[in-house]
Amino acid sequence: MNRVYLDFNATTPVEPAVLDAMLPYFSAEFANAASIHTPGQRARAAVETAREQVAALIGARPQEIVFTSGGTESDNHAIFGIVSSSLTSFTSSTSLTSPPHIITTAIEHEAVFNACQALEKEGVRVTYLPTDRQGLIDLEELRRAIRPQTVLITIMHANNELGTVQPLEEIGRIAKEVDVYFHTDAVQSAGKIPIDVNKLQVDLLSISGHKLYAPKGIGALYVRGGTRLRQLLYGGHHQRGFRPGTENVAGIVGLGKAAEIARKSFAEDARRISALRDKLQQGLVQSVPQSRVNGAAAPRTPNTTNIVFPGVEGEALLIALDLKGLACSTGAACSSGAVEPSHVLTAIGLPADEARASLRFSLGRHTSPADIDFALNVVPSAVAQLRELSPTYRKEAAIL
């Protein structure tokens, strides 16, 4: 059976060049990067080269890059680390008597959303900014949400389900005006669209390796110099004390190589992939009655489209497409199996039935025109078959 993969927002394959760069550090170059002997220093040099490569991808300084296990750890470290660090200031201040306050959005990834909810249980105040139908926040609402107790604004760069890109430069300017730390989850944007941490004025930024053709289990957190971030783990003095533990040299090397490849190729990748994405979504909307693109009017990453197919259950359609050889998604992979509809889609105003009837198609570096043709062939027929089995859709269609 021909199989087509259109779920690159969930994970990407490891690039052959990335794997080749990693392989020596599983065997001949296995030394601990903290060791002072010659093999250890070769491993250390490889880690520092990777740090430079990741820094170059986002316009940072190498010393501002902290390697982690992935996007979730990076998000959690940024959020808990800033709030924890702020508690000392709040305790010693006579003018700030309320708990710390965080501003985020209603469409964040669970790594941010659930971290904020956990902090709420500890007494931290959290404002969840709403979005419009396109998944974009209102900058004036952000301004109004800021309080004297606000210690962190954490707003993702590109949404994992919609691809919507938030106006980070404007958000960063607002954060700087009020001297509040600004963190962004850039897991879905790093390597897909340009990032310059200085232009965006972010203080902390999260990256996940397996979203940009590096292996799973490796990520990075950008920490602007001078940021008061408390460490969450305790052990050795690795990575300037921010993140103790023996470095995953092979994974770090892989992330560095992937960042280097992305920096050199993302402009051409974006041009080619966006053309394929546009062909896919236009073809599906034209061939499947009543279907439409969620967040179509917003700036989006070039590889992502989220389409609602009224009258079907997304999970049933997903299974039907998988049986035909097409892999896509009903939303975030981290929410797979959830009974409730996507919190992102309901937050932008979709009723529960339409949120459940939506599929995300995310393209990648290896997606071909033939893959898009395959999807345009199997999706309409699968939707039609499921609608035929739906007494609810037949009744609605008769009324229309």
Sine and cosine of phi, psi and omega as CSV:
sin_phi,cos_phi,sin_psi,cos_psi,sin_omega,cos_omega
0.00,0.00,0.71,-0.70,0.11,-0.99
-0.94,0.34,0.77,-0.64,0.01,-1.00
-0.86,-0.51,0.71,-0.71,0.00,-1.00
-0.84,-0.54,0.75,-0.67,-0.05,-1.00
-0.95,-0.31,0.91,-0.42,0.05,-1.00
-0.80,-0.60,0.79,0.61,-0.02,-1.00
-0.70,-0.72,0.68,0.74,-0.09,-1.00
-0.94,0.34,-0.29,0.96,0.10,-1.00
-0.96,0.29,-0.38,0.92,0.05,-1.00
-0.97,0.24,-0.73,0.69,0.09,-1.00
-0.18,-0.98,0.33,-0.94,0.00,-1.00
-0.86,-0.52,0.41,-0.91,0.10,-1.00
-0.95,0.30,0.45,-0.89,0.08,-1.00
-0.96,0.28,0.81,-0.59,0.03,-1.00
-0.88,0.48,0.63,-0.77,0.04,-1.00
-0.80,0.59,-0.66,0.75,0.00,-1.00
-0.92,0.40,-0.52,0.86,0.06,-1.00
-0.93,0.36,-0.72,0.69,0.02,-1.00
-0.87,0.48,-0.68,0.73,0.02,-1.00
-0.86,0.50,-0.64,0.77,0.01,-1.00
-0.92,0.39,-0.53,0.85,-0.06,-1.00
-0.98,0.20,-0.58,0.81,-0.21,-0.98
-0.79,0.61,-0.68,0.74,-0.02,-1.00
-0.87,0.50,-0.43,0.90,-0.08,-1.00
-1.00,0.06,0.03,1.00,0.19,-0.98
-0.99,-0.11,-0.23,0.97,-0.13,-0.99
-0.74,-0.67,-1.00,-0.09,-0.12,-0.99
-0.88,0.47,-0.62,0.78,-0.05,-1.00
-0.98,-0.20,0.81,0.58,-0.12,-0.99
-1.00,0.05,0.00,1.00,-0.17,-0.99
-0.90,0.45,0.40,-0.92,0.07,-1.00
-0.96,0.29,0.78,-0.62,-0.05,-1.00
-0.94,0.35,-0.15,0.99,0.04,-1.00
-1.00,-0.05,-0.11,0.99,-0.02,-1.00
-0.98,0.19,0.55,-0.83,-0.09,-1.00
-1.00,-0.04,-0.11,0.99,0.03,-1.00
-0.97,0.26,0.11,-0.99,-0.11,-0.99
-0.86,0.51,-0.74,0.67,0.04,-1.00
-0.87,0.50,-0.63,0.78,0.03,-1.00
-0.90,0.43,-0.62,0.78,0.00,-1.00
-0.95,0.31,-0.46,0.89,0.12,-0.99
-0.92,0.39,-0.66,0.76,0.06,-1.00
-0.90,0.44,-0.65,0.76,0.03,-1.00
-0.88,0.48,-0.67,0.74,0.01,-1.00
-0.88,0.47,-0.62,0.78,0.02,-1.00
-0.91,0.41,-0.65,0.76,0.03,-1.00
-0.89,0.45,-0.69,0.72,-0.04,-1.00
-0.94,0.34,-0.54,0.84,0.10,-0.99
-0.89,0.45,-0.69,0.73,0.03,-1.00
-0.89,0.45,-0.61,0.79,0.03,-1.00
-0.88,0.47,-0.64,0.77,0.04,-1.00
-0.91,0.42,-0.64,0.77,-0.03,-1.00
-0.92,0.40,-0.68,0.73,0.02,-1.00
-0.92,0.40,-0.68,0.73,0.02,-1.00
-0.86,0.51,-0.66,0.75,-0.03,-1.00
-0.90,0.44,-0.53,0.85,-0.01,-1.00
-0.89,0.45,-0.52,0.85,-0.10,-1.00
-0.88,-0.47,0.16,0.99,0.04,-1.00
0.96,0.29,0.49,0.87,-0.03,-1.00
-0.97,-0.23,0.08,-1.00,0.15,-0.99
-1.00,-0.03,0.58,-0.81,-0.04,-1.00
-0.81,0.59,-0.63,0.78,-0.04,-1.00
-0.93,0.36,-0.15,0.99,0.02,-1.00
-1.00,-0.06,0.05,1.00,-0.02,-1.00
-0.98,-0.20,0.82,-0.57,0.07,-1.00
-0.91,-0.42,0.84,-0.55,0.01,-1.00
-0.99,0.15,0.65,-0.76,-0.04,-1.00
-0.75,-0.67,-0.14,-0.99,0.04,-1.00
-1.00,0.05,-0.11,0.99,0.00,-1.00
0.45,-0.89,-0.13,-0.99,-0.07,-1.00
-0.89,0.45,-0.63,0.77,-0.03,-1.00
-0.89,0.45,-0.71,0.70,0.04,-1.00
-0.89,0.45,-0.67,0.75,-0.01,-1.00
-0.88,0.48,-0.72,0.69,0.03,-1.00
-0.87,0.49,-0.73,0.68,-0.03,-1.00
-0.90,0.45,-0.66,0.75,0.00,-1.00
-0.89,0.45,-0.68,0.73,0.00,-1.00
-0.88,0.47,-0.73,0.68,-0.10,-0.99
-0.96,0.30,-0.82,0.58,-0.02,-1.00
-0.92,0.39,-0.58,0.82,-0.03,-1.00
-0.92,0.40,-0.65,0.76,0.02,-1.00
-0.94,0.33,-0.71,0.70,-0.01,-1.00
-0.89,0.46,-0.70,0.72,0.00,-1.00
-0.89,0.46,-0.67,0.74,0.02,-1.00
-0.91,0.42,-0.56,0.83,-0.04,-1.00
-0.95,0.31,-0.39,0.92,-0.08,-1.00
-0.88,0.47,-0.54,0.84,0.04,-1.00
-0.89,0.45,-0.68,0.73,0.01,-1.00
-0.91,0.42,-0.64,0.77,-0.03,-1.00
-0.94,0.35,-0.60,0.80,-0.01,-1.00
-0.92,0.40,-0.61,0.79,-0.09,-1.00
-1.00,0.03,-0.16,0.99,-0.05,-1.00
-1.00,0.00,0.69,-0.73,0.04,-1.00
-1.00,0.03,-0.28,0.96,-0.06,-1.00
-1.00,-0.05,-0.31,0.95,-0.02,-1.00
-0.92,-0.39,0.98,-0.20,-0.08,-1.00
-0.96,-0.27,-0.14,0.99,0.00,-1.00
-1.00,-0.04,0.31,-0.95,0.03,-1.00
-0.91,0.42,0.31,-0.95,0.08,-1.00
-0.85,0.52,0.41,-0.91,-0.06,-1.00
-0.77,-0.64,0.69,-0.72,0.03,-1.00
-0.88,-0.48,0.60,-0.80,0.14,-0.99
-0.91,-0.42,0.78,-0.62,0.06,-1.00
-0.63,-0.78,-0.28,-0.96,0.01,-1.00
-0.84,-0.54,0.21,-0.98,0.00,-1.00
-0.99,0.16,-0.04,1.00,-0.06,-1.00
-0.87,-0.49,0.38,0.93,-0.01,-1.00
-0.94,0.35,0.36,-0.93,0.17,-0.98
-0.90,0.44,0.45,-0.90,-0.03,-1.00
-0.84,0.54,-0.46,0.89,0.00,-1.00
-0.88,0.47,-0.51,0.86,0.08,-1.00
-1.00,-0.04,-0.75,0.66,-0.08,-1.00
-0.84,0.54,-0.76,0.65,-0.04,-1.00
-0.96,0.29,-0.50,0.87,0.09,-1.00
-0.90,0.44,-0.67,0.74,0.03,-1.00
-0.91,0.41,-0.64,0.77,0.03,-1.00
-0.91,0.42,-0.60,0.80,0.05,-1.00
-0.90,0.44,-0.64,0.77,0.02,-1.00
-0.93,0.37,-0.54,0.84,0.06,-1.00
-0.86,0.51,-0.60,0.80,0.02,-1.00
-0.92,0.40,-0.36,0.93,0.03,-1.00
-1.00,-0.06,0.08,1.00,0.06,-1.00
0.98,-0.21,-0.08,1.00,0.04,-1.00
-0.95,0.31,0.64,-0.77,0.03,-1.00
-1.00,0.01,0.68,-0.73,-0.02,-1.00
-0.74,-0.67,0.75,-0.66,0.13,-0.99
-0.96,-0.27,0.83,-0.56,0.04,-1.00
-0.98,-0.22,0.98,-0.21,-0.03,-1.00
-0.92,0.39,0.71,-0.71,0.10,-0.99
-0.97,0.25,0.18,-0.98,0.08,-1.00
-0.81,-0.59,0.22,-0.98,0.11,-0.99
-0.99,0.12,-0.13,-0.99,-0.06,-1.00
-0.91,0.42,-0.30,0.95,0.00,-1.00
-1.00,-0.04,-0.12,0.99,-0.02,-1.00
1.00,-0.01,0.32,0.95,-0.01,-1.00
-0.96,-0.27,0.61,-0.79,0.05,-1.00
-0.99,0.15,0.30,-0.95,0.10,-0.99
-0.99,-0.11,0.87,-0.49,-0.06,-1.00
-0.89,0.45,-0.53,0.85,0.03,-1.00
-0.94,0.35,-0.56,0.83,0.09,-1.00
-0.91,0.42,-0.60,0.80,0.07,-1.00
-0.88,0.48,-0.73,0.68,0.02,-1.00
-0.85,0.53,-0.70,0.72,-0.03,-1.00
-0.93,0.38,-0.41,0.91,-0.04,-1.00
-0.98,0.20,-0.31,0.95,-0.06,-1.00
-0.94,0.33,0.72,-0.69,0.01,-1.00
-0.83,-0.55,0.20,-0.98,0.12,-0.99
-0.86,0.50,-0.44,0.90,-0.04,-1.00
-1.00,0.01,-0.02,1.00,-0.03,-1.00
-0.93,0.37,0.83,-0.56,-0.01,-1.00
-0.92,-0.39,-0.29,0.96,-0.09,-1.00
-0.43,-0.90,0.70,-0.72,0.24,-0.97
-0.93,-0.36,0.85,-0.52,0.01,-1.00
-0.81,-0.58,0.95,-0.30,-0.07,-1.00
-0.72,-0.69,0.81,-0.58,-0.08,-1.00
-0.92,0.39,0.47,-0.88,0.00,-1.00
-0.97,0.26,-0.87,0.50,0.01,-1.00
-0.83,-0.55,0.75,-0.66,-0.02,-1.00
-0.95,0.31,0.67,-0.74,-0.08,-1.00
-0.95,0.32,-0.41,0.91,-0.02,-1.00
-0.99,-0.11,-0.63,0.78,-0.06,-1.00
-0.99,-0.13,-0.48,0.88,-0.14,-0.99
0.99,0.10,-0.04,1.00,-0.02,-1.00
-0.84,0.55,0.74,-0.67,-0.02,-1.00
-0.97,-0.26,0.86,-0.51,-0.01,-1.00
-0.98,0.22,0.42,-0.91,0.00,-1.00
-0.98,0.21,0.96,0.28,-0.13,-0.99
-0.89,0.46,-0.57,0.82,-0.04,-1.00
-0.88,0.47,-0.69,0.73,0.04,-1.00
-0.93,0.37,-0.63,0.77,0.03,-1.00
-0.89,0.45,-0.69,0.73,0.03,-1.00
-0.88,0.48,-0.62,0.79,0.02,-1.00
-0.90,0.44,-0.66,0.75,0.02,-1.00
-0.90,0.44,-0.69,0.73,-0.01,-1.00
-0.87,0.49,-0.65,0.76,-0.01,-1.00
-0.93,0.37,-0.59,0.81,0.00,-1.00
-0.86,0.51,-0.57,0.82,-0.05,-1.00
-0.96,-0.28,0.11,0.99,0.06,-1.00
0.85,0.52,0.77,0.64,0.04,-1.00
-0.89,-0.46,0.67,-0.74,0.03,-1.00
-0.90,0.44,0.58,-0.82,-0.03,-1.00
-0.80,-0.61,0.87,-0.50,0.04,-1.00
-0.90,-0.43,0.62,-0.79,0.12,-0.99
-0.76,-0.66,0.67,-0.74,0.15,-0.99
-1.00,0.10,0.96,-0.28,-0.04,-1.00
-0.97,-0.26,0.41,0.91,-0.05,-1.00
-0.85,0.53,-0.64,0.77,-0.06,-1.00
-1.00,-0.07,-0.04,1.00,0.00,-1.00
-0.94,-0.33,-0.49,0.87,-0.05,-1.00
-0.87,0.49,0.83,-0.56,-0.02,-1.00
1.00,0.02,-0.14,0.99,0.00,-1.00
-0.95,-0.31,-0.61,0.80,0.02,-1.00
-0.72,-0.69,0.37,-0.93,-0.04,-1.00
-0.90,0.45,0.62,-0.78,0.07,-1.00
-0.72,-0.69,0.78,-0.62,0.13,-0.99
-0.74,-0.68,0.96,-0.29,-0.12,-0.99
-0.88,0.47,-0.46,0.89,0.01,-1.00
-0.97,0.22,-0.65,0.76,0.07,-1.00
-0.91,0.42,-0.63,0.77,0.00,-1.00
-0.98,0.19,-0.28,0.96,0.01,-1.00
0.86,0.51,0.60,0.80,0.09,-1.00
-1.00,0.07,0.52,-0.86,0.05,-1.00
-0.99,-0.14,-0.46,0.89,0.00,-1.00
-0.61,-0.79,0.63,-0.78,-0.06,-1.00
-0.54,-0.84,0.73,-0.68,-0.07,-1.00
-0.98,-0.22,0.65,-0.76,0.02,-1.00
-0.74,-0.67,0.59,-0.81,0.07,-1.00
-0.83,-0.56,0.79,-0.61,-0.09,-1.00
-0.89,0.46,-0.64,0.77,-0.14,-0.99
-0.97,0.22,-0.01,1.00,0.12,-0.99
-1.00,-0.04,-0.17,0.99,0.01,-1.00
-0.74,-0.67,0.66,0.75,0.19,-0.98
0.96,0.28,0.40,0.92,0.19,-0.98
-0.95,-0.30,0.10,-0.99,-0.05,-1.00
-0.96,0.27,0.25,-0.97,0.15,-0.99
-0.95,0.31,0.43,-0.90,0.05,-1.00
1.00,0.01,0.19,0.98,0.05,-1.00
-0.66,-0.75,0.62,-0.78,0.03,-1.00
-0.37,-0.93,-0.15,-0.99,0.00,-1.00
-0.50,-0.86,0.46,-0.89,0.13,-0.99
-0.81,-0.58,0.87,-0.50,0.14,-0.99
-0.98,0.17,0.78,-0.62,0.03,-1.00
-0.80,-0.60,0.95,-0.31,-0.02,-1.00
-0.85,0.53,0.66,-0.75,0.02,-1.00
-0.81,0.59,0.73,-0.69,-0.01,-1.00
1.00,-0.04,-0.14,0.99,0.01,-1.00
-0.93,0.36,0.75,-0.66,0.03,-1.00
-1.00,0.08,1.00,-0.04,-0.05,-1.00
-0.86,-0.51,0.86,-0.51,0.00,-1.00
-0.99,0.15,0.64,-0.77,0.06,-1.00
-0.95,0.32,0.51,-0.86,0.00,-1.00
-0.97,-0.23,-0.43,0.90,-0.01,-1.00
-0.93,-0.37,0.48,-0.88,-0.01,-1.00
-0.80,-0.60,0.68,-0.73,-0.04,-1.00
0.05,-1.00,-0.79,-0.61,0.02,-1.00
-0.96,0.27,-0.10,-1.00,-0.08,-1.00
-0.98,-0.22,0.60,0.80,-0.01,-1.00
-0.94,0.33,0.46,-0.89,0.11,-0.99
0.75,0.66,0.78,0.62,0.05,-1.00
0.85,0.53,0.42,0.91,0.03,-1.00
1.00,0.09,-0.16,0.99,-0.01,-1.00
-0.93,0.36,-0.61,0.79,-0.12,-0.99
-0.58,-0.82,1.00,0.02,-0.01,-1.00
-0.94,0.34,0.24,-0.97,0.00,-1.00
0.90,-0.44,0.56,-0.83,0.01,-1.00
-0.86,0.51,0.78,-0.63,-0.07,-1.00
-0.92,0.39,0.61,-0.79,0.09,-1.00
-0.99,0.15,0.99,0.14,-0.17,-0.99
-0.86,0.51,-0.72,0.69,-0.03,-1.00
-0.88,0.48,-0.72,0.70,0.01,-1.00
-0.90,0.44,-0.66,0.75,0.02,-1.00
-0.89,0.46,-0.69,0.72,0.04,-1.00
-0.87,0.49,-0.67,0.75,0.03,-1.00
-0.89,0.46,-0.69,0.72,0.03,-1.00
-0.90,0.44,-0.67,0.75,0.02,-1.00
-0.88,0.48,-0.71,0.71,0.01,-1.00
-0.90,0.44,-0.66,0.75,0.02,-1.00
-0.89,0.45,-0.63,0.77,0.03,-1.00
-0.90,0.43,-0.65,0.76,0.02,-1.00
-0.89,0.46,-0.70,0.71,0.01,-1.00
-0.90,0.44,-0.70,0.72,-0.03,-1.00
-0.88,0.47,-0.67,0.75,-0.04,-1.00
-0.89,0.46,-0.58,0.82,-0.03,-1.00
-0.99,0.12,-0.41,0.91,-0.17,-0.99
-0.89,-0.46,-0.11,0.99,-0.18,-0.98
-0.91,0.40,-0.50,0.86,0.00,-1.00
-0.90,0.43,-0.72,0.69,0.03,-1.00
-0.94,0.35,-0.65,0.76,0.06,-1.00
-0.84,0.54,-0.72,0.69,-0.05,-1.00
-0.89,0.46,-0.67,0.74,-0.01,-1.00
-0.89,0.46,-0.73,0.68,-0.06,-1.00
-0.94,0.33,-0.71,0.71,-0.07,-1.00
-0.93,0.37,-0.63,0.77,-0.01,-1.00
-0.90,0.44,-0.56,0.83,0.05,-1.00
-0.91,0.41,-0.65,0.76,0.04,-1.00
-0.93,0.37,-0.65,0.76,0.03,-1.00
-0.87,0.49,-0.70,0.71,-0.01,-1.00
-0.90,0.44,-0.64,0.77,0.04,-1.00
-0.89,0.46,-0.66,0.75,-0.01,-1.00
-0.90,0.44,-0.79,0.61,-0.09,-1.00
-0.93,0.35,-0.59,0.80,0.04,-1.00
-0.91,0.41,-0.66,0.75,0.01,-1.00
-0.91,0.42,-0.64,0.77,-0.01,-1.00
-0.94,0.33,-0.68,0.73,0.01,-1.00
-0.89,0.45,-0.59,0.81,0.00,-1.00
-0.96,0.28,-0.54,0.84,-0.11,-0.99
-0.99,-0.13,-0.26,0.97,0.01,-1.00
-0.91,-0.40,0.95,-0.31,-0.02,-1.00
-0.82,0.57,0.64,-0.77,0.07,-1.00
0.95,0.31,-0.04,1.00,0.02,-1.00
-0.97,0.26,0.43,-0.90,0.03,-1.00
-0.39,-0.92,0.32,-0.95,-0.04,-1.00
-1.00,-0.01,0.79,-0.61,0.08,-1.00
-0.98,0.19,0.79,-0.61,0.03,-1.00
0.96,0.27,0.41,0.91,-0.13,-0.99
-0.91,0.43,-0.46,0.89,-0.09,-1.00
-1.00,0.04,-0.09,1.00,-0.04,-1.00
-1.00,-0.03,0.40,-0.92,0.20,-0.98
-0.86,0.51,0.73,-0.68,-0.04,-1.00
-0.72,-0.70,0.36,-0.93,0.16,-0.99
-0.89,0.46,0.50,-0.86,-0.15,-0.99
-0.94,0.34,-0.18,0.98,-0.15,-0.99
-0.96,-0.30,-0.06,1.00,-0.22,-0.98
-0.89,-0.45,0.71,-0.71,0.19,-0.98
-0.63,-0.77,0.64,-0.76,-0.01,-1.00
-0.84,-0.55,0.87,-0.49,-0.16,-0.99
-0.83,-0.55,0.72,-0.70,0.06,-1.00
-0.99,-0.11,0.72,-0.70,0.03,-1.00
-0.88,-0.47,1.00,0.10,-0.06,-1.00
-0.81,0.59,0.61,-0.79,0.05,-1.00
1.00,-0.09,-0.02,1.00,0.05,-1.00
-0.79,-0.62,0.36,-0.93,0.16,-0.99
-1.00,-0.02,0.79,-0.61,-0.05,-1.00
-0.83,0.55,-0.65,0.76,-0.01,-1.00
-0.90,0.43,-0.66,0.75,0.02,-1.00
-0.91,0.42,-0.66,0.75,0.02,-1.00
-0.91,0.41,-0.64,0.77,0.03,-1.00
-0.86,0.51,-0.70,0.71,0.00,-1.00
-0.92,0.39,-0.66,0.75,0.01,-1.00
-0.88,0.47,-0.66,0.75,0.01,-1.00
-0.94,0.35,-0.60,0.80,0.03,-1.00
-0.89,0.46,-0.64,0.77,0.03,-1.00
-0.91,0.42,-0.44,0.90,0.05,-1.00
-1.00,0.05,-0.14,0.99,0.06,-1.00
0.96,-0.27,0.21,0.98,-0.01,-1.00
-0.92,-0.40,0.82,-0.57,0.04,-1.00
-0.97,-0.23,0.85,-0.53,0.11,-0.99
-0.61,-0.79,-0.45,-0.89,-0.13,-0.99
-0.47,-0.88,0.42,-0.91,0.14,-0.99
-1.00,-0.02,-0.10,0.99,0.00,-1.00
0.26,-0.96,-0.55,-0.84,-0.02,-1.00
-0.92,0.39,0.70,-0.71,0.02,-1.00
-0.88,0.48,-0.51,0.86,-0.01,-1.00
-0.93,0.37,-0.26,0.97,-0.01,-1.00
-0.97,-0.25,0.13,0.99,-0.04,-1.00
-0.83,0.56,0.74,-0.67,0.00,-1.00
1.00,-0.02,-0.06,1.00,-0.01,-1.00
-0.93,0.36,0.64,-0.77,0.00,-1.00
-0.97,0.23,-0.64,0.77,-0.04,-1.00
-0.96,0.29,0.49,-0.87,0.07,-1.00
-0.92,0.40,0.29,-0.96,-0.03,-1.00
-0.81,0.59,0.79,-0.62,0.03,-1.00
-0.93,0.38,-0.43,0.90,0.04,-1.00
-0.92,0.38,-0.74,0.67,-0.06,-1.00
-0.94,0.33,-0.60,0.80,0.07,-1.00
-0.94,0.34,-0.52,0.85,0.01,-1.00
-0.92,0.39,-0.48,0.88,0.02,-1.00
-1.00,0.02,0.10,1.00,0.15,-0.99
0.96,-0.26,0.07,1.00,0.04,-1.00
-0.96,0.27,0.70,-0.72,0.15,-0.99
-0.90,0.43,0.36,-0.93,-0.11,-0.99
-0.83,0.55,-0.62,0.78,-0.04,-1.00
-0.92,0.38,-0.59,0.81,0.04,-1.00
-0.97,0.26,-0.56,0.83,0.08,-1.00
-0.88,0.47,-0.63,0.78,0.02,-1.00
-0.96,0.27,-0.28,0.96,-0.03,-1.00
-0.99,-0.14,0.24,0.97,-0.07,-1.00
-0.97,-0.25,0.60,-0.80,0.08,-1.00
-0.83,-0.56,0.58,-0.82,0.09,-1.00
-0.97,-0.23,0.78,-0.62,0.12,-0.99
-0.92,-0.39,0.86,-0.51,-0.01,-1.00
-0.81,-0.58,0.85,-0.53,-0.09,-1.00
-1.00,-0.04,0.24,-0.97,-0.02,-1.00
-0.64,-0.77,-0.08,-1.00,-0.07,-1.00
-0.87,0.50,-0.45,0.89,-0.08,-1.00
-0.98,-0.20,0.07,1.00,0.03,-1.00
-0.93,0.37,0.71,-0.70,-0.05,-1.00
-0.92,-0.40,0.31,-0.95,0.11,-0.99
-0.83,0.56,-0.57,0.82,0.02,-1.00
-0.90,0.43,-0.57,0.82,0.05,-1.00
-0.89,0.46,-0.65,0.76,0.00,-1.00
-0.93,0.38,-0.66,0.75,0.05,-1.00
-0.87,0.50,-0.65,0.76,0.02,-1.00
-0.88,0.48,-0.74,0.68,0.00,-1.00
-0.89,0.47,-0.66,0.75,0.00,-1.00
-0.92,0.40,-0.33,0.94,0.04,-1.00
-1.00,0.08,-0.67,0.74,-0.15,-0.99
-1.00,-0.01,-0.50,0.86,-0.07,-1.00
-0.92,0.40,-0.77,0.63,-0.01,-1.00
-0.84,0.54,-0.66,0.75,-0.02,-1.00
-0.93,0.38,-0.61,0.79,0.03,-1.00
-0.91,0.41,-0.67,0.74,0.04,-1.00
-0.89,0.46,-0.71,0.71,-0.01,-1.00
-0.87,0.49,-0.66,0.75,0.01,-1.00
-0.90,0.44,-0.67,0.74,-0.01,-1.00
-0.94,0.33,-0.59,0.81,0.05,-1.00
-0.91,0.42,-0.58,0.81,0.05,-1.00
-0.88,0.48,-0.52,0.86,-0.01,-1.00
-1.00,0.07,-0.07,1.00,-0.08,-1.00
-0.98,-0.19,0.95,-0.32,0.04,-1.00
-0.90,0.44,-0.50,0.87,0.01,-1.00
-0.92,0.40,-0.71,0.71,-0.02,-1.00
-0.92,0.38,-0.62,0.78,0.00,-1.00
-0.89,0.46,-0.61,0.79,0.01,-1.00
-0.93,0.37,-0.70,0.72,0.01,-1.00
-0.90,0.43,-0.66,0.75,-0.01,-1.00
-0.89,0.46,-0.62,0.78,0.00,-1.00
-0.90,0.43,-0.62,0.78,0.01,-1.00
-0.92,0.39,-0.67,0.74,0.00,-1.00
-0.91,0.42,0.00,0.00,0.00,0.00
